[in-house]
Amino acid sequence: MPSSSPPLVAGWFLFSGRLVPGATRLLLIRHAQTDWNHQGLIQGQLDPPLNETGMAEARAVARAVRYWAETMGQPIRVIFSSDLQRAYQTAQIVQGEVGAPLHLHQGLREHRLGDWQGHSAQELQTTDAEAWQRWIDSGGQSRPPGGETILEVQSRMVATVEEIARSFVGSNVLVVSHGASLKALLCWVLGLNLALRTHFFLANASLTSVLWHTEKAPVLEFLNGLARAER
């Protein structure tokens, strides 16, 4: 059941929310916090769950989205989520507030970082120094051992999101995914070189809005909005 407590909403949720003809609004949420986020470990496509802080973050963004949807008369039509549990748990909590159907899509998964998953950057600088340095020198565009390149991540994210957007033109759609994958997508939206994805930040449980047009380039409405979590 939706929460009856007053929503805790940051000002960025109060934009007008009007949809122009031929567009889909994609409300992009990065999953909430896990213990591995807190510990600085590379998650990739491994599957740690949300921690207690993450559950609170997810409840906060869920209440804020519901408040925005109700206040602006902009219902959420559908939710799509990565099938990794940190994203899926975040999406389920949002679904509990907004009531939209929820679908899982593997195309929304995090960057697969192969042998580096489960390790910290500090550790890899010692244990896999040569490959790690290639990764740094290439702006993260080389292939991690056993992983995928960031260009491959971008290609699948754009294809997945475009499929979703074209299926729900004229609607507000929530997409719950992961930091590196969302940043790769946003580089495409903004026409940025992928090496520049390190020049902006997406917090856990942050929300970013993109208007995805059928006949012209997508438009970024806002980036990395945060709702205040209750403890």
C-alpha positions in Angstrom: 0.0 0.0 0.0 1.2 3.6 -0.7 2.7 5.4 2.3 0.4 7.8 4.1 3.3 9.8 5.6 4.0 13.3 4.2 6.5 13.1 1.3 10.0 14.5 1.8 10.6 16.2 -1.5 13.5 18.2 -2.9 12.6 21.2 -5.1 13.7 19.5 -8.3 10.5 17.4 -8.2 8.4 20.5 -8.6 9.0 21.2 -12.3 5.9 21.5 -14.4 6.1 18.0 -15.9 4.3 18.9 -19.1 4.9 16.4 -21.9 5.3 17.7 -25.5 3.7 15.8 -28.3 5.7 12.8 -29.6 7.9 12.5 -26.4 8.3 10.0 -23.6 9.5 11.2 -20.3 12.1 8.8 -18.9 12.6 9.2 -15.1 15.9 7.5 -14.6 16.7 6.3 -11.1 20.0 4.9 -10.0 19.5 2.0 -7.6 19.8 2.8 -3.8 22.9 2.0 -1.7 24.3 -1.5 -1.0 27.0 -2.5 1.4 29.4 -2.7 -1.6 28.7 0.9 -2.5 29.6 1.8 1.1 32.7 -0.3 1.0 33.9 1.0 -2.4 33.8 -2.4 -4.0 33.1 -2.9 -7.8 29.7 -4.5 -8.2 29.3 -4.8 -12.0 26.9 -7.6 -12.6 27.4 -9.3 -9.3 24.3 -9.1 -7.2 24.5 -7.6 -3.6 21.2 -6.4 -2.1 20.3 -3.0 -0.8 21.4 -2.3 2.8 19.4 -0.5 5.4 20.5 3.0 4.2 19.5 1.9 0.7 16.0 0.9 1.7 15.5 4.3 3.3 16.9 6.1 0.2 14.5 4.0 -2.0 11.5 4.9 0.2 12.4 8.6 0.0 12.6 8.7 -3.8 9.5 6.6 -4.1 7.5 9.0 -2.0 8.9 12.0 -3.9 8.0 10.5 -7.3 4.4 9.8 -6.0 4.1 13.3 -4.7 5.3 14.8 -8.0 3.0 12.5 -10.1 -0.1 13.4 -7.9 0.7 17.1 -7.6 1.4 17.7 -11.3 -1.2 15.3 -12.6 1.4 13.2 -14.3 0.8 9.5 -13.6 3.6 7.0 -14.0 2.6 4.6 -16.7 5.1 1.8 -16.2 8.4 0.9 -14.5 11.3 -0.9 -16.1 14.2 -2.2 -14.0 17.4 -4.0 -14.4 17.0 -7.6 -13.1 19.9 -7.2 -10.6 18.4 -7.2 -7.2 19.7 -3.8 -6.0 17.8 -2.2 -8.9 14.8 -4.5 -8.6 14.5 -3.9 -4.9 14.6 -0.1 -5.5 12.0 -0.5 -8.3 9.7 -2.6 -6.1 9.7 0.1 -3.4 8.8 2.8 -6.0 6.1 0.5 -7.4 4.6 0.3 -3.9 4.1 4.1 -4.0 3.1 4.8 -7.6 1.2 1.5 -8.4 2.5 1.2 -12.0 3.3 -2.2 -13.5 6.9 -3.3 -13.2 8.9 -5.2 -15.8 12.5 -6.4 -15.7 15.0 -6.0 -18.5 18.5 -7.4 -18.7 19.5 -4.6 -21.1 19.4 -2.2 -18.1 22.1 -4.1 -16.2 25.3 -2.5 -14.9 28.6 -2.5 -16.8 30.0 -6.0 -16.7 33.5 -5.7 -15.3 34.5 -9.3 -15.3 37.4 -10.3 -13.1 37.4 -6.9 -11.4 33.9 -7.4 -9.8 34.0 -7.8 -6.0 37.3 -5.9 -5.7 38.2 -2.3 -4.9 40.0 0.1 -7.3 42.8 0.4 -4.7 43.3 -3.4 -4.7 43.3 -3.6 -8.5 46.0 -1.0 -8.7 48.3 -3.7 -7.1 46.9 -7.0 -8.3 46.1 -6.1 -11.9 48.1 -3.0 -12.3 48.8 -3.1 -16.1 45.2 -3.8 -17.1 43.9 -1.2 -14.6 46.3 1.4 -15.9 45.2 0.7 -19.5 41.6 1.3 -18.3 42.6 4.6 -16.7 44.6 5.8 -19.7 41.8 5.0 -22.1 39.2 6.9 -20.0 37.7 3.5 -19.0 37.1 2.6 -22.7 39.4 -0.5 -22.8 37.9 -3.9 -22.1 38.2 -5.2 -18.5 39.4 -8.8 -18.2 36.3 -10.9 -18.8 34.1 -7.8 -19.1 32.4 -5.5 -21.7 33.6 -2.2 -23.0 31.8 1.0 -22.0 30.8 1.4 -25.7 29.1 -1.9 -25.6 27.3 -0.8 -22.4 26.2 2.4 -24.1 25.0 0.5 -27.2 22.7 -1.8 -25.3 21.4 0.9 -23.0 20.5 3.2 -25.9 18.8 0.3 -27.7 16.9 -0.8 -24.6 15.7 2.7 -23.6 14.8 3.6 -27.2 12.6 0.5 -27.4 10.9 1.4 -24.1 10.4 5.1 -25.1 8.9 4.2 -28.5 6.5 1.8 -26.8 5.1 4.4 -24.4 5.0 7.7 -26.3 3.1 10.4 -24.4 3.8 8.7 -21.0 6.0 9.1 -18.0 8.1 6.0 -17.6 10.4 5.1 -14.7 13.7 3.3 -15.5 15.7 1.9 -12.6 19.3 1.1 -13.5 22.9 1.6 -12.5 25.5 4.3 -12.2 27.9 3.4 -15.0 25.2 2.3 -17.4 23.1 5.4 -16.8 26.1 7.7 -17.3 26.9 5.9 -20.6 23.4 6.5 -21.7 23.5 10.2 -20.7 26.7 10.7 -22.6 24.8 9.6 -25.7 21.9 11.9 -24.9 24.2 14.9 -24.5 26.5 14.0 -27.4 29.5 13.6 -25.1 32.6 11.5 -25.5 32.3 8.5 -23.2 35.5 9.5 -21.5 33.6 12.5 -20.1 31.2 10.4 -18.1 33.6 10.8 -15.1 32.9 14.5 -15.2 29.5 14.2 -13.6 28.0 12.2 -10.7 24.9 10.1 -10.1 24.2 9.4 -6.5 22.5 6.3 -5.2 18.7 6.7 -5.5 19.1 9.9 -7.6 16.6 10.8 -10.3 17.4 12.2 -13.7 14.8 13.1 -16.3 15.1 12.9 -20.1 12.5 13.8 -22.7 12.9 11.1 -25.4 11.5 12.4 -28.7 10.5 10.3 -31.6 11.6 12.7 -34.3 14.5 14.7 -32.7 17.3 14.4 -30.2 16.4 13.7 -26.6 16.5 16.5 -24.0 17.9 16.4 -20.5 15.4 18.0 -18.1 17.4 17.6 -14.8 20.3 15.6 -13.4 21.0 13.8 -10.1 18.0 15.0 -8.1 17.9 13.7 -4.6 15.1 13.1 -2.1 15.9 13.4 1.6 15.8 9.9 3.3 14.2 9.2 6.6 16.3 7.3 9.1 
